[in-house]
Amino acid sequence: MEVEMNKPNIILIVSDQHRGDFMGHRGNRTVNTPNLDRLAAGGVSFIQHYCNSPLCVPSRMSMLAGRHPHHTGVFGNEDCLASDMPTFAHSLALGGYQTVLCGRMHFVGADQRHGFHRRLVGDITPSYTGGPKTDYGHLAGTSDSDMISITLAGQGNNPVMRYDEAVTSACEQFLEQSGDRTDGKPFLLTVGLYGPHNPYTCSPEEYARALAAMEQYNNIIPQQPNLHPWIESARQKAGLGAMTKEQLKMARAHYIGLVNHLDGYIGRIVKAAESLRRDTLLIYISDHGDMAGDHGLFWKRSFYEGAAKVPMIWYPVVQQNGNLLGSPGRSVDVPTSLVDLAPTLAAVTHSPELPHPDGHDLSVLLREPGGSDSDDMPSWKDRAVYSELVIPGRTPARMIRTENYKLVYYHGYSALQLFDLDKDPHEVNDVSESSDYAGVKQRLLSRLTEHWDGEELLRRRDRKRPDHEYMKKWGQTVGMGKLDLWDYERHMSGSAT
C-alpha cells in the first residue's frame, strides 16, 4: 500500500477519569499541570467537550466507533464491542497506518485489538467478565465507585501509578525506536493511562501540595438540598451519605495529586515524541471525569460537568511540512464530544470514513477559530451533543448539551434537570420548573428523546443480563487465563514492562 508522505503520525493519549476543568490553563489553581498547559498554549483546546457516557467501557467504545452507546449496544462495563463494528483503528489501518495500542483501553472479551495491529502493554482491569484481576493488596476494592475508595484514601503508592509508569516507559521506548523513521508507514500510537482514576492515593509530597492549594483556592461546589432522586439514590447506594467533610477533603486532595502525577507522564511522552522526524500530532483526551467531591459526589455516573466534561487538546509535536493546526493557543468554545474523535481522525489522516457515524468531523475547527455554517456543516454553536447511561440497577438517563443549556432526562421520573450554564456554570440552580425556561425545556426534551427510547433500552439491557451472568461464571471457572491483563508480578520483578 502506497503511503502519502504528508500523513502525520498520531499519538493519542487517553487517560481515565480526568475531568475537563482540572488543568491550570482552564483557570484551576489547585492543580499543577505545566505539561498539559504547554500543550494548550501550543495547540488547540476544546473547552466544551463531553463524553458520550460517564462510564468507562460505553464511553470508550463509543469513542472508538464514532457511535452513541445505544448504537454500539455497549451500555455497561461488562459489555463487549462487536468485533464486526469498525473503529478508528480499522480506519487508520486502511489509510496506511501502523496502529499500536500501549496500555489501557478497557476492551472486554476475546477481541483485545479491535483494529490495532499490536499491543505493547496489556490492561490493568480484567480482559473479560470473570477474568483474573490485578492484585491491589490492601487497596482491594478502591478502584470501584464505592465508599471504600473514600475511606481508604491516603498517601503512598498503588498499582495504578506502577501501571502508568510501565505504560509510559513502553511508550518512550517505542517512540525512541521510531525516531529515525522518515519513510514507510506513519503510526497511530494510542497510549492508555489509568490515572487519575481512584484509588485516591498519591505521594506525601503531592498530597501536601494539593492540600495547600485547596486551602488557598477552595473551589468545592457544595451539595445542594433536594438532589434529583435518581442521583440521591445512587449516592446513598454507594455509601456517600456517610462521608464526612474531612473524608471529602482528603479524597479530593489525593485526586488532585493524581492529576499532577499524570501530568508528569504526559510530559515524558511529549519529550520522547519530539525526536520524531515525521509530522506528528498529539491528542490528549479522557474517557470521563470525576466529581471529586462536588455536589457531595465522587467518581462518574452523573451528568454534572465534573463527570461529563472531559479534556481534548490537539498539539503539533513535530511539524516539518507546514502548519498542522493553524495559529497556536486557540480555544474552541462550542459543544463537541468524544463521538467526534473517530470521524475527525479519519479526516486529518486521509483515511476511509467510518460507516454510520453519529459524530462530526471537527477538522474545520482545528483550522479555523469559528468553524463553518455552510450547508454541509452543522451550525456549531447550536449543535447538540449527547451523553447517556443505561446501567444495571438504574433507569436509563440521557443528557443533551446545546447552546448554553444542559437538560438531563431520567426515564421513569417526572422530574428533569435543566441548567443555564452561562448564568450558572456550577449547576446549583435547576431551572426545569421555571416558567421562564418552559419553552427551552420542551424544545430540548423533544430533541433528546427523538430516536431514543428509554423503555426499549431497558428491554435491550435486561435481555443481556442472563448472558452476562453465564459468561461471568464461565470466566471464573474456565476462562482464558490472563489474556491481555498487565502482568503486575513480572513488572515488579523488573523482567517486563
Secondary structure as GFF3:
##gff-version 3
##sequence-region A 1 497
A	DSSP	beta_strand	9	15	.	.	.	ID=ss1
A	DSSP	three_ten_helix	24	26	.	.	.	ID=ss2
A	DSSP	alpha_helix	34	42	.	.	.	ID=ss3
A	DSSP	beta_strand	44	46	.	.	.	ID=ss4
A	DSSP	beta_strand	49	50	.	.	.	ID=ss5
A	DSSP	alpha_helix	56	65	.	.	.	ID=ss6
A	DSSP	alpha_helix	69	72	.	.	.	ID=ss7
A	DSSP	alpha_helix	88	94	.	.	.	ID=ss8
A	DSSP	beta_strand	98	103	.	.	.	ID=ss9
A	DSSP	beta_strand	118	119	.	.	.	ID=ss10
A	DSSP	three_ten_helix	137	139	.	.	.	ID=ss11
A	DSSP	alpha_helix	148	151	.	.	.	ID=ss12
A	DSSP	beta_strand	154	155	.	.	.	ID=ss13
A	DSSP	alpha_helix	159	178	.	.	.	ID=ss14
A	DSSP	beta_strand	187	192	.	.	.	ID=ss15
A	DSSP	beta_strand	201	202	.	.	.	ID=ss16
A	DSSP	alpha_helix	204	216	.	.	.	ID=ss17
A	DSSP	alpha_helix	229	237	.	.	.	ID=ss18
A	DSSP	three_ten_helix	240	242	.	.	.	ID=ss19
A	DSSP	alpha_helix	245	273	.	.	.	ID=ss20
A	DSSP	beta_strand	280	286	.	.	.	ID=ss21
A	DSSP	three_ten_helix	294	296	.	.	.	ID=ss22
A	DSSP	alpha_helix	305	308	.	.	.	ID=ss23
A	DSSP	beta_strand	312	318	.	.	.	ID=ss24
A	DSSP	beta_strand	330	332	.	.	.	ID=ss25
A	DSSP	beta_strand	336	337	.	.	.	ID=ss26
A	DSSP	three_ten_helix	338	340	.	.	.	ID=ss27
A	DSSP	alpha_helix	341	348	.	.	.	ID=ss28
A	DSSP	alpha_helix	363	367	.	.	.	ID=ss29
A	DSSP	three_ten_helix	380	382	.	.	.	ID=ss30
A	DSSP	beta_strand	385	389	.	.	.	ID=ss31
A	DSSP	beta_strand	397	402	.	.	.	ID=ss32
A	DSSP	beta_strand	405	410	.	.	.	ID=ss33
A	DSSP	beta_strand	417	420	.	.	.	ID=ss34
A	DSSP	three_ten_helix	435	437	.	.	.	ID=ss35
A	DSSP	alpha_helix	438	449	.	.	.	ID=ss36
A	DSSP	alpha_helix	454	477	.	.	.	ID=ss37
A	DSSP	alpha_helix	488	493	.	.	.	ID=ss38
###
